[in-house]
Structures are given as C-alpha cells and as structure tokens.
Amino acid sequence: MNPIFSELPRQLGVYTLTRLIELRQNTALYEAQQTHVDRAVVLEVLAPGVSHEEEVTFLAQARLRVASSELPHVANVYESLRAEGHWFLTQELPLGRSLAEIAAAGEQLSVPLLCCIITAAAEMYDLCSQVELHAMPLAPSSIFIEDGGEVHFLSPLVEGIQYAPEQQMQALAAALVPLCPQQKASGLGRTMTLLQWLAEGYEGQVLPWTSLGETASTILQQLAEDARIALESSLKYKIAHNPLLIKIRQFVRRWAVYIITYATTIIVLSCLGTFFGMADPVHTAAGDKEAYLCHQGGENEFVLRKPVSMAEYDAFIQAFDEMDDDARDELLDNIPGEVGSVEPANWDSQWNNKSQEEPVTDITYWQALAYAYHNGGTLPTVNQLQALKAAGCDLHEQEWTRSEMETPAPGVYSDYTYLLVNEKGTPVPTDSRNYHNGNCTFRICLPESDED
C-alpha cells in the first residue's frame, strides 16, 4: 500500500503499514504488522510537517491515552514511538470487524448487535464524562464488533476539545443507521426510535448516555425473553418436554440398555465359564457400576461392588423432595418401619467435609431400604456380602443387609436381629433398625432383570 502521507515510508521501525483505517485531525490510523512477533496492531501516525505546538499536543494526547487504557471496551494503548523521523502511537487491533468493513460488504447488523453497540458506547462515553476525560465522536472505522456481541473501540481520547455528547451521539447514529436490517425484525421499531433519539434527542432534549444505554439494555432483555417464549411455544420444544413422551423415551432407553446389558452379561459369563458360581465379577451390570452376579435360593442378583456414594444419595434426596404425594406414599408404603426423613442425621456435616464419591454414612436401615426400593432393588444378604468379600471386594466398617437371625441365641442375643455386616463379613447384631452412626453405610442389589 501507499501511505496517505506522501512523506511517510511504508516501514516505521519494526512495523510495516498494511492498510489505511481512518483519517483524523493531523493523524492517520493504519493497520500494521509487527515483523518480529507476527502481531497486527493499529498505528496512529502524526502527519509530517506539523507545527511544534501540534507535535507537543500529539505527545500529550498519547500519554493521556496510554494512562487511560482501562476504559470499558477500549482497545489497549501501548506506547508512543518515533521512527524514521515520524511520531506514532501503538494500540492493539480489536477483535471482530469494524462497522466500516461491514457496511462496505453490504451487510446489516441484527437488532441485538445494534443494541450491544449502543450499550457499550453509553458505558464508555458515560465513564469518560464522569472522570472528565474528553472523548471524540468515533467514526465507523473505529468501532469493532464480534459475532457474539462483544464491542471494542479504538481510543477516542483527545486533548483540548470541549465535552460534546451531542456530536458523540450523532456520530454513533450515523454509523448504525446504514447497518439496520432492511426487513422487519423483532425489536427493530424500538431500536430505530432509539437511534432517532441519538441523532436528534427526545422531544428536543438530549438524553444522557446512561438513559440511552439502559434503554438499549432493556430492548436486549425483552428480545431475549421474547425468544424464550417463542422457543417454549414451538412444536419442537413441546415435543421435547412433553411428560408422556419423556416417559416413553425413558422406557425405550431402559429396555434398550437392559437388552444390551443382559446379552453382554451372558456372553461374558459364558466365556468365563463361571455361570454357576456363587459370586461372579461382572463389569457391565447395573448400568455403568461394577457389580457381582450372585446366585442364592434360585435367584440371580447383581450386588454393587461399592457402597452408595454421597453424590448418589444426594440425587435420591432431590428426587424424594420432588415427588408428588402419591409417588412418595407409594414408595414409603412398601417400608413397614417409620422412615421419617430420608436425610441422614449429619448430612450437612458429611456434605461439607467429605468427597461426594465417598460412601454416605449415618444411614438407618429404613433409609437404606427406601433408597434401594427407589432404585428398583433391595439390600444384599449376609451371604451375598460374604461372597463379595471372598471374591476380593472390600466391605465397609458396617453395612446394612436384609438378613435377620430367626433364632437369636437365648440369653445372649434374645432381643437382637442381625442386620449389619462388618468389614470382615461377620454379622453385627443391632436391636433397632433406626440405629445409625458414622460407620453405617449400605450398598444395594438388583434383580437380574433390572440390572440397568
């Protein structure tokens, strides 16, 4: 490219000028490439041959911009330099495209993007006025926007001009009007009215930048709400969120998983040749949880290898709280004891001090049974837990089982029933199903037909 200033070389120090962006008073903005770090930047070059007074003003303005580069949405200003006899100011090249580039391509902006630009300009200009920084009206080539709505400005700060919000607003309106959608779009009428306020004021009065920014933000919020309502009223959304169709999809997925899991289990067990063993490790049973296939009393059950975790029990608490009265009564009617709350006694302490993957503790027998029933299973027997122990599975310090001792030892355990098993697989007697402490945890077993 040929620089707009005839005396200006194409190379300024480590920067190579690549295109002219904009002409300002006594300066020209160029996009340039920094040769050693392969970085695109913007150079604002002072015109050759200006007076010493204008040169001093440019340097003071450069220091102002470098010192005030924390303005919202304004590109970072790095430094002022002199090379090849010319002063210039370096700042980052914003992301996205400038409004001038978009207009040159014959494109329009959506209503939300128009409102994003107005909101960002209001934030930037309003802060400038609050801290008494002078900001010039920006041309379309100094306003950049990304597809996601992020807005960036080249530094508008100048020295020695009066505060002129009317000119700032009129320049912004002039830059945006050509980019408005040509066809009717949601919110376009309100946005065009806002642009008219920018260009002419409201009822002859210039509104402050704060009010204009709030109006643009309100339009954005209303458009987002309108889009949400339109989505929820669409046929696709209704189909995706219809309760009956959701249950049908869950049913289909459940049986698909069941069939795949059952077939895989049979193949794995057949290959191992252990189908008639007491406890067989199965890695595809019970969904994605490792379990053991146990054979007892003519029944096949999958016993989970690990006790129920904090995260799993928390999901049960949430599901229980969201149940309607009929579903909750149906679950509790199958439990002969008094469940009361499904929340463990020290639940808050556990939740705050333990990993969610650790076993939940302080569980009563009835709470464990409620969880098991809710998940389509029950508690394992002592024999099943002992089989797991023999197969190398670690048991917890105390785990609830569904086994009971039918004939307690007279004079020793006359009032006790065996419902707990320790880490060695040995029954631990307890006289109450409401017993709980920090050692009580549980795992569940699922019928072979419900391993998913």
Summary of the structure (lengths in Angstrom):
residues: 452
radius of gyration: 36.7
end to end distance: 68.6
largest distance: 114.1
contacts: 1335
relative contact order: 0.07
helix: 41%
strand: 20%
